[in-house]
Structures are given as structure tokens and as C-alpha cells.
Amino acid sequence: MSISNNNSRRKFLKKSVIIPPLFIVPRHVLGGKGFTAPSDKLNIAGVGVREWGRGSNNIHQSRNENIVALCDVDFNQSKPTFDKYPKAKVYKDYRIMLDKQKDIDAVIVSTPDHNHAVITMKAIKMGKHVYCEKPLTHTVYEAREITKAAKKYNVQTQMGNQGRSSDEIRKLKEWIDDDAIGPVRELLAWTDRPIGGHAWDTFAVKAKSKEKPPIPEGLDWDLWLGPAQYRDYHPDYHPLSWRAWIDFGTGSMGDMGCHILDPAFYALELGAPSEIQATSTHYIPEIESQTYPSASIVRMKFPKRGKHPELNLTWSDGRIQPAIPDEFKDGEQFTLSGALFIGDHGKITHDSHGASGVKIIPEEKMLNYKQPSPYISRVETTHQGDWIRACKDGVPASSSFDYGGPLTEMALLGMIAIRLKNHKLIWDSKNFKFTNNEKANELLHKTYRKGWSL
């Protein structure tokens, strides 16, 4: 099969997404494990490719395909990545890249959160397959719209919550389905982000000062802001501290919830919460309207779901952890980020991404548990590789936007509760609204800067 020219490539890739899964023959069967015919390679573009960041790693994990274009608003930060792929054309503006370069099959989006949706939506509407870092979007509305668009335009997608492709998350679900700890009615989840909060608030205080440092050479600040409302450049926003700011990031739960809550979302089929309430603290209250808190606790209630009973979820961040369970050995501690499933007949814990540390406690119960035979298919490659495979054979990846979109919604609903702390919010997912708080409804989306839209 030859698809060397662009037209035949597009025909192949378009057909590949509608081949019934029953008739798919994996490439490694035809040519040996790991074999990829040169004519079968995707032409991939990366947006947000700063070295030492998620963007450069995502490109590296996709390096066996054709990396044909790289886009970043900061050429100084991204130059090391550019140098690794000298054949790729480089751009600062993703819109120019997508409009000008016609050979792109798929796009990897690894920018700060506030730019995810506008870039992803443009790529989807142009028929490009998309891999987007977590959280999928900056607002709940964007997550809902991006999910619908991916289905409408029939493209293959993947959100960058890497633990979703691990063997461990599948093993955990098999244990839950096997009734290893009985019905799960409570879930505790936690993270050390934002590492106590000190750094975030220090940045915020500096950025509120009257100093206006010059924009670094090589950085297009207007493009970095994208749909966010204009503000002057400050190094406390770019390149490392944007997650602390409401206009750019999604806080600790938005950042880490798509990792830490992923195993429960999958194994317990969580869907959308019905009630949400949060409390939080800032070290410096006067910046509360602009930044996320130093520490927070979010409580969610989930209704009965099939065989799964009602569930209470408690999320904590800023190094707030649950009480050590009686089942732990003397001196045993929780990891910095993780979760604890509390069932009627036992408990399961896991580390940050659900990709490691999955175990039943106490240790004796784990040792005596006869694990069921694996029945959930495993991902043979990396998380990025699973998406590349999906682009070629049409079978959705492990965290396609049908999955990643609702998971992102759940995390971002928690962030709305944090911003409206000490208010109980009633969520009607079907009708996409809070039934008891109009201010919360206003926070489902944001106003884009003129010239930017979905």
C-alpha cells in the first residue's frame, strides 16, 4: 500500500477512521512488532514545543512519524526542540501554520491551558487528528464543545493523561469489577500541588507591582495571551508560573485532577457530579480574584450509576492529605499525590497517575487476593503511540475526547466550586447548568479577547 503523495495519504487516513474494528489488521502483524512502513507515517505538527516541557516530550514520543511543522510563540524557549527536527517548518502563529501547510495530518497541542480549546477546535474543523495535553480545555463549556466537535468531524483524539494508557489502571478496574473491595461509596484524592502555595503567591505579588519588564526577544506576547484578556508581560506568567493564574491555568484540581481522578472516573464510571462544594485558603487574600488558592478541599457527590452506588468524593490539595488508614503498616505514609478507594469490604490505593502503586490494603489482603484473569485489552505502546495507532486504524485511543472531555468537565466543575467557596452547587449536566447559582453558571465559560473564538 503506497500513500506517498498528499492526496492519497488523505484518502487513506480518511478511510482509516471508518474501517470497522473487526476487520483491522495491526501493522505489526503485517511487518513485525514495531514496524511502520514509511508510507504509513503521519505528518505531525506540534503547537507549544518548549524544551523541558510537555510539548517537547510529546513530540519526542512521536518522533518515529514525520514531524513536519513546529509552532511556538517563544523561539528562545523552543529552539532546542526546533534543532532536533531540522526538517520541520517553524511558525509562531498556529493559524498561519494550519492555513498554509497543507500536508499536516495530525496536531499535538501542548500550550498553556487557556489556549488549548481555540487551537484544538481549529485543527478539528480542518479535519486534523488532535492530541491535546490535559486538562483538555480552560472552561467547562469548551470541554463540552470540543467533545462534540471531535465526534462531528470524525477525527481521532487523545488527551494527555498518560496514566489512562497504563496496565495498572486497567488492573484496578478489573479488581473493582471483580468486587475485590465491595461497593465503593467513598473516594479520597489528594495532591501536593501547588507545593504549599508559597511560590504561587510570591509570583502574584511581584506581578501586581508596577514594574514592567521588557518582553524577551523571540517571544510574541500577544500570541501567548491568545484569547485571554490583555495584560502586560511579566516573567511570573511565562514560562513556568501561568498555572497559578485564573486567566491562564486551571489550578491544582484542573492540573492534576485529570491524572489523579482518572482511575476512579474509569473504574467507577463516575460521569458528572450532582453536588459540589469547596473551601480554600489564600496566603494573601488581596490577590484571590486573580489566582488560585494555596490549598483547597472539594467535596463532590455522584448519584448511583448502574451497579455502582452513590459516591462521596473528597479532593484536597496544597499538601492536605487524608488521615492515615488503619490498614497501613506502622510508619507507612501516603505518596505526595494519589487516591484511596473505600469499599464496603476493603480499600484500594494508588499513586499519582494511577499508573503505579495500585494495591489493596492491608498487605495481607492483597497477598491473599486471587486476581481475575486480565480481560481489558492493554495499550501496546505509549500514550502518544496509542493516539498515533488510532489515527491509522480508526479505533479510538484510550483517552479520546469522548472520555477526556467529560473527565475534564468534572475537574473544572471543582475549580468553579473553589472560586465560589463555601457555596453548595447543584449541577444539571444534561441541561448544562447549575440550578441554584447564576454566578456559577457565568463561570462555565469566559469572554474571549477580540479576534479569538472557537
C-alpha positions as CSV (number, residue, x, y, z in Angstrom):
1,M,0.0,0.0,0.0
2,S,1.5,3.3,-1.0
3,I,0.3,6.6,0.2
4,S,3.3,8.7,-0.7
5,N,1.5,11.7,-2.2
6,N,-0.6,14.0,-0.2
7,N,-3.9,13.3,-1.9
8,S,-3.6,9.5,-1.5
9,R,-2.4,10.0,2.1
10,R,-5.6,11.9,2.9
11,K,-7.8,9.3,1.3
12,F,-6.0,6.6,3.3
13,L,-6.3,8.4,6.6
14,K,-10.0,9.4,5.9
15,K,-10.9,5.8,5.2
16,S,-8.9,4.5,8.2
17,V,-11.3,6.2,10.7
18,I,-14.3,4.3,9.4
19,I,-13.0,0.8,9.0
20,P,-15.0,-1.5,11.3
21,P,-12.7,-2.6,14.1
22,L,-13.5,-6.3,13.4
23,F,-11.5,-6.1,10.1
24,I,-8.5,-4.2,11.3
25,V,-5.1,-6.0,11.0
26,P,-2.5,-4.3,13.1
27,R,0.6,-3.1,11.2
28,H,2.9,-5.0,13.5
29,V,1.2,-8.3,12.4
30,L,2.0,-7.5,8.8
31,G,5.5,-6.3,9.2
32,G,6.8,-7.4,12.6
33,K,6.3,-5.7,16.0
34,G,7.1,-2.0,15.9
35,F,7.3,-2.0,12.1
36,T,5.9,1.1,10.4
37,A,6.0,1.4,6.6
38,P,7.4,4.8,5.6
39,S,4.3,5.5,3.5
40,D,2.1,4.9,6.6
41,K,3.7,7.6,8.7
42,L,1.6,10.5,9.9
43,N,2.6,14.1,9.2
44,I,2.5,15.7,12.6
45,A,2.6,19.3,13.7
46,G,3.3,20.4,17.3
47,V,2.0,23.6,18.9
48,G,3.7,24.6,22.1
49,V,7.0,22.8,22.0
50,R,9.1,24.5,24.6
51,E,12.1,22.4,25.6
52,W,11.8,20.8,29.1
53,G,8.0,20.9,28.8
54,R,5.2,18.6,27.8
55,G,5.4,19.8,24.2
56,S,8.9,18.6,23.6
57,N,8.2,15.3,25.3
58,N,5.1,14.7,23.2
59,I,7.0,15.4,20.0
60,H,9.8,13.1,21.2
61,Q,7.3,10.3,21.8
62,S,6.0,10.8,18.3
63,R,9.4,11.0,16.6
64,N,9.0,7.9,14.5
65,E,6.4,9.7,12.5
66,N,7.0,12.6,10.2
67,I,7.4,15.8,12.3
68,V,6.7,18.3,9.6
69,A,5.9,21.5,11.5
70,L,6.6,23.0,14.9
71,C,4.9,26.1,16.3
72,D,5.7,28.1,19.4
73,V,5.3,31.7,20.4
74,D,8.7,31.8,22.1
75,F,11.5,30.9,19.8
76,N,14.1,31.1,22.5
77,Q,12.4,28.5,24.7
78,S,11.7,26.2,21.8
79,K,14.9,26.5,19.8
80,P,16.3,23.2,21.3
81,T,13.2,21.4,20.1
82,F,13.5,23.0,16.6
83,D,17.1,21.9,16.4
84,K,16.2,18.3,17.0
85,Y,13.8,18.3,13.9
86,P,15.6,20.3,11.3
87,K,13.2,19.2,8.5
88,A,10.2,20.6,10.3
89,K,9.0,24.1,9.2
90,V,8.7,26.5,12.2
91,Y,6.0,29.0,13.0
92,K,4.9,31.4,15.8
93,D,1.2,31.5,14.9
94,Y,-0.7,28.2,14.7
95,R,-3.3,29.8,12.5
96,I,-0.8,30.6,9.8
97,M,0.7,27.1,10.1
98,L,-2.6,25.3,9.7
99,D,-3.8,27.5,6.9
100,K,-0.5,27.5,5.0
101,Q,0.9,24.0,5.4
102,K,-1.5,21.5,3.7
103,D,0.4,18.3,4.4
104,I,-0.4,18.2,8.1
105,D,-2.4,15.1,9.2
106,A,-2.4,15.5,13.0
107,V,-1.6,18.1,15.6
108,I,-0.2,17.9,19.1
109,V,-1.3,20.8,21.4
110,S,0.9,21.4,24.4
111,T,0.4,25.1,25.2
112,P,-0.8,26.7,28.5
113,D,-4.4,25.7,29.3
114,H,-6.0,28.9,28.1
115,N,-5.0,28.3,24.5
116,H,-6.0,24.6,24.3
117,A,-9.5,25.0,23.0
118,V,-9.0,27.6,20.3
119,I,-6.1,25.7,18.8
120,T,-7.8,22.3,19.1
121,M,-11.1,23.4,17.6
122,K,-9.4,24.9,14.6
123,A,-7.5,21.7,13.9
124,I,-10.6,19.6,14.4
125,K,-12.6,21.7,12.0
126,M,-9.9,21.3,9.4
127,G,-10.2,17.5,9.8
128,K,-6.9,17.0,11.7
129,H,-6.4,14.4,14.3
130,V,-5.6,16.0,17.7
131,Y,-3.6,15.1,20.8
132,C,-4.1,17.8,23.4
133,E,-2.5,18.0,26.8
134,K,-4.6,17.8,30.0
135,P,-6.8,19.4,31.0
136,L,-8.4,19.4,27.6
137,T,-9.7,22.9,28.0
138,H,-9.7,26.0,30.2
139,T,-13.5,26.1,30.7
140,V,-16.3,23.5,31.1
141,Y,-18.1,24.9,28.1
142,E,-15.0,24.5,25.9
143,A,-14.7,20.8,27.1
144,R,-18.3,20.1,26.1
145,E,-17.9,21.9,22.7
146,I,-14.6,20.2,21.8
147,T,-16.0,16.8,22.6
148,K,-19.0,17.4,20.3
149,A,-16.7,18.7,17.5
150,A,-14.4,15.7,17.6
151,K,-17.4,13.5,17.0
152,K,-18.9,15.7,14.3
153,Y,-15.7,15.9,12.3
154,N,-14.8,12.2,12.8
155,V,-11.2,12.7,13.9
156,Q,-9.1,10.6,16.3
157,T,-8.2,12.3,19.5
158,Q,-6.3,11.8,22.8
159,M,-6.0,13.9,25.9
160,G,-2.6,13.8,27.6
161,N,-3.5,12.0,30.8
162,Q,-0.8,9.3,30.4
163,G,-1.9,7.0,33.2
164,R,-5.0,6.2,31.1
165,S,-2.9,4.0,28.9
166,S,-1.2,2.1,31.7
167,D,-1.7,-1.5,32.6
168,E,-2.3,-0.5,36.2
169,I,-5.4,1.5,35.6
170,R,-6.9,-1.5,33.7
171,K,-5.9,-3.8,36.5
172,L,-7.6,-1.6,39.1
173,K,-10.9,-1.6,37.0
174,E,-10.7,-5.4,36.8
175,W,-10.4,-5.6,40.6
176,I,-13.4,-3.2,41.0
177,D,-15.5,-5.3,38.6
178,D,-14.4,-8.4,40.4
179,D,-15.9,-6.9,43.6
180,A,-12.5,-7.1,45.3
181,I,-13.4,-4.5,48.0
182,G,-17.2,-4.5,47.5
183,P,-19.2,-1.4,46.5
184,V,-17.2,1.8,46.7
185,R,-19.1,4.6,48.4
186,E,-16.2,7.0,49.2
187,L,-13.1,8.2,47.4
188,L,-10.3,10.4,48.8
189,A,-7.9,12.0,46.4
190,W,-5.1,14.5,47.1
191,T,-2.0,16.2,45.6
192,D,0.8,18.3,46.9
193,R,0.3,20.8,44.2
194,P,0.8,23.8,44.3
195,I,3.6,22.7,46.6
196,G,2.2,24.6,49.6
197,G,1.3,27.7,47.7
198,H,4.3,29.9,48.7
199,A,5.7,30.2,45.2
200,W,2.4,31.0,43.6
201,D,1.6,33.9,45.9
202,T,5.1,35.2,45.7
203,F,4.8,35.4,41.9
204,A,1.4,37.0,42.2
205,V,2.6,39.8,44.5
206,K,5.6,40.6,42.2
207,A,3.3,40.6,39.1
208,K,1.0,43.1,40.7
209,S,3.8,45.5,41.2
210,K,4.3,48.5,38.9
211,E,7.4,47.1,37.3
212,K,7.1,46.4,33.6
213,P,10.0,44.2,32.4
214,P,10.6,44.2,28.7
215,I,9.2,41.4,26.6
216,P,12.1,38.9,25.9
217,E,13.4,38.8,22.4
218,G,11.9,36.0,20.5
219,L,8.6,36.0,22.4
220,D,5.3,37.1,20.8
221,W,3.4,38.1,23.9
222,D,0.2,38.9,22.1
223,L,0.1,35.4,20.6
224,W,1.0,33.9,24.0
225,L,-2.1,35.6,25.5
226,G,-4.3,34.3,22.7
227,P,-8.0,34.5,23.8
228,A,-7.1,35.8,27.3
229,Q,-7.7,39.5,28.1
230,Y,-4.7,41.7,27.5
231,R,-2.2,42.4,30.3
232,D,1.4,43.4,30.2
233,Y,4.1,40.8,30.1
234,H,5.7,39.6,33.3
235,P,8.1,36.7,33.8
236,D,5.8,35.4,36.6
237,Y,3.3,34.4,33.9
238,H,5.7,32.8,31.3
239,P,7.2,30.3,31.1
240,L,6.6,28.4,34.3
241,S,4.1,30.1,36.6
242,W,1.0,30.5,34.4
243,R,-0.9,27.6,36.2
244,A,-1.3,29.9,39.3
245,W,-3.4,32.4,37.4
246,I,-7.1,32.1,36.7
247,D,-6.8,33.7,33.2
248,F,-4.2,31.1,32.1
249,G,-4.3,27.9,34.2
250,T,-6.8,25.7,35.9
251,G,-5.4,25.4,39.4
252,S,-4.4,22.2,41.2
253,M,-7.6,20.3,40.5
254,G,-7.6,21.2,36.8
255,D,-3.9,20.4,36.5
256,M,-3.7,17.2,38.5
257,G,-7.4,16.0,38.7
258,C,-7.2,14.6,35.1
259,H,-4.4,12.3,36.4
260,I,-5.4,11.5,40.0
261,L,-9.1,11.1,39.5
262,D,-8.7,9.3,36.2
263,P,-8.7,5.7,37.7
264,A,-11.9,6.4,39.7
265,F,-13.5,8.1,36.7
266,Y,-12.8,5.0,34.7
267,A,-13.3,2.1,37.2
268,L,-16.3,3.6,39.0
269,E,-17.8,5.2,35.8
270,L,-18.2,8.5,37.7
271,G,-19.6,10.7,35.0
272,A,-20.8,14.1,36.3
273,P,-21.2,15.0,39.9
274,S,-24.6,16.2,41.1
275,E,-23.4,18.4,44.0
276,I,-20.1,20.2,44.6
277,Q,-18.9,22.3,47.5
278,A,-15.4,23.7,48.3
279,T,-13.4,25.6,50.8
280,S,-10.0,27.1,50.3
281,T,-7.3,29.5,51.6
282,H,-5.0,32.1,50.1
283,Y,-1.9,33.2,51.9
284,I,-2.5,36.7,50.6
285,P,-6.3,37.4,50.2
286,E,-5.9,40.6,48.1
287,I,-4.9,38.5,45.1
288,E,-7.7,36.0,45.5
289,S,-9.6,37.2,42.5
290,Q,-6.7,36.6,40.1
291,T,-5.0,33.5,41.4
292,Y,-6.0,30.0,42.5
293,P,-5.7,29.2,46.2
294,S,-2.7,27.9,48.1
295,A,-4.8,24.9,49.4
296,S,-8.3,23.7,48.9
297,I,-10.8,20.9,49.7
298,V,-13.5,20.0,47.2
299,R,-16.4,17.7,48.0
300,M,-18.5,16.1,45.3
301,K,-21.5,13.8,45.3
302,F,-22.1,11.3,42.5
303,P,-25.5,9.6,42.0
304,K,-26.0,5.9,41.6
305,R,-24.5,4.7,38.3
306,G,-25.6,1.3,37.1
307,K,-24.2,-1.2,39.6
308,H,-22.2,1.5,41.4
309,P,-23.8,3.1,44.5
310,E,-23.9,6.8,45.3
311,L,-20.4,8.1,46.0
312,N,-18.8,10.9,48.0
313,L,-15.5,12.2,46.7
314,T,-13.2,14.4,48.7
315,W,-10.4,16.2,46.9
316,S,-7.6,18.0,48.7
317,D,-4.5,19.9,47.5
318,G,-1.7,22.1,48.9
319,R,-0.3,19.2,50.9
320,I,-3.5,18.5,52.7
321,Q,-3.8,14.7,53.0
322,P,-6.5,12.4,54.5
323,A,-5.9,10.6,57.8
324,I,-3.6,7.5,57.5
325,P,-5.9,4.4,57.3
326,D,-5.7,1.7,59.9
327,E,-4.7,-0.8,57.2
328,F,-1.3,0.9,56.7
329,K,1.7,-0.6,58.4
330,D,3.4,1.4,61.2
331,G,5.2,4.3,59.6
332,E,3.6,3.9,56.2
333,Q,2.7,7.2,54.6
334,F,0.6,8.3,51.6
335,T,2.5,9.4,48.4
336,L,2.5,13.1,47.6
337,S,-0.4,12.6,45.2
338,G,-2.8,9.7,45.0
339,A,-6.2,8.3,45.9
340,L,-7.9,5.9,48.2
341,F,-11.0,3.9,47.2
342,I,-13.1,2.9,50.3
343,G,-15.3,-0.1,49.7
344,D,-17.7,-2.0,51.9
345,H,-15.2,-4.8,52.3
346,G,-11.8,-3.2,51.8
347,K,-9.7,-0.4,50.4
348,I,-7.5,0.2,47.3
349,T,-4.9,3.0,47.0
350,H,-2.8,4.2,44.1
351,D,-0.1,6.8,43.4
352,S,-0.4,10.0,41.3
353,H,-1.5,8.9,37.8
354,G,-3.0,5.5,38.7
355,A,-0.1,4.2,36.6
356,S,1.8,2.8,39.7
357,G,1.3,1.8,43.3
358,V,-2.1,0.2,42.8
359,K,-2.7,-2.1,45.7
360,I,-5.3,-3.5,48.1
361,I,-4.7,-2.7,51.8
362,P,-3.8,-4.1,54.2
363,E,-0.9,-6.0,52.6
364,E,-2.3,-9.4,53.8
365,K,-5.5,-8.9,51.9
366,M,-3.5,-8.1,48.8
367,L,-1.4,-11.2,49.2
368,N,-4.5,-13.4,49.6
369,Y,-6.5,-11.9,46.8
370,K,-6.8,-14.1,43.7
371,Q,-6.6,-11.6,40.9
372,P,-9.0,-12.1,38.0
373,S,-7.6,-13.0,34.6
374,P,-7.0,-9.8,32.6
375,Y,-9.8,-9.1,30.2
376,I,-9.4,-5.4,29.4
377,S,-7.1,-5.0,26.4
378,R,-3.7,-3.3,27.2
379,V,-2.1,-0.5,25.3
380,E,0.9,-1.9,23.5
381,T,2.8,1.4,23.1
382,T,3.0,4.8,24.8
383,H,0.0,7.1,25.4
384,Q,1.1,9.1,22.4
385,G,1.6,5.9,20.4
386,D,-1.9,4.8,21.2
387,W,-3.2,8.0,19.6
388,I,-1.0,7.5,16.5
389,R,-2.3,4.0,16.2
390,A,-5.9,5.3,16.4
391,C,-5.2,7.8,13.7
392,K,-4.2,4.9,11.4
393,D,-6.7,2.2,12.2
394,G,-9.7,4.2,13.4
395,V,-10.2,2.5,16.8
396,P,-10.4,5.3,19.4
397,A,-7.5,5.9,21.7
398,S,-7.7,5.2,25.4
399,S,-8.5,8.9,26.3
400,S,-10.2,10.1,23.2
401,F,-12.2,13.3,23.8
402,D,-15.3,11.2,24.4
403,Y,-13.6,10.2,27.6
404,G,-11.2,13.1,28.2
405,G,-13.9,15.7,27.7
406,P,-16.2,14.6,30.5
407,L,-13.2,13.9,32.8
408,T,-12.0,17.5,32.2
409,E,-15.5,18.8,32.9
410,M,-15.6,17.0,36.2
411,A,-12.2,18.6,37.3
412,L,-13.2,22.1,36.1
413,L,-16.5,21.9,37.9
414,G,-14.4,21.5,41.0
415,M,-12.5,24.6,40.1
416,I,-15.7,26.6,39.8
417,A,-16.6,25.5,43.3
418,I,-13.2,26.6,44.6
419,R,-13.8,30.1,43.1
420,L,-17.2,30.2,44.8
421,K,-16.0,28.6,48.0
422,N,-18.5,27.7,50.8
423,H,-21.4,27.5,48.4
424,K,-23.1,24.2,47.6
425,L,-23.6,24.0,43.9
426,I,-26.2,21.7,42.3
427,W,-25.1,20.6,38.8
428,D,-27.5,19.5,36.0
429,S,-25.2,18.0,33.4
430,K,-27.8,17.1,30.9
431,N,-29.0,20.7,30.7
432,F,-25.5,22.2,31.2
433,K,-26.3,24.5,34.1
434,F,-26.2,24.9,37.9
435,T,-29.7,25.0,39.1
436,N,-29.1,27.1,42.2
437,N,-26.3,29.6,41.4
438,E,-26.2,32.0,38.5
439,K,-22.7,33.2,39.3
440,A,-21.5,29.6,38.9
441,N,-23.2,29.5,35.5
442,E,-21.2,32.6,34.5
443,L,-18.0,30.7,35.3
444,L,-18.8,27.9,32.9
445,H,-17.1,29.9,30.2
446,K,-15.2,33.1,29.6
447,T,-15.2,36.1,27.3
448,Y,-12.5,35.8,24.6
449,R,-10.4,38.7,23.6
450,K,-11.4,40.3,20.3
451,G,-10.1,38.3,17.3
452,W,-10.2,34.9,19.1
453,S,-13.1,32.4,19.2
454,L,-13.9,28.8,19.0
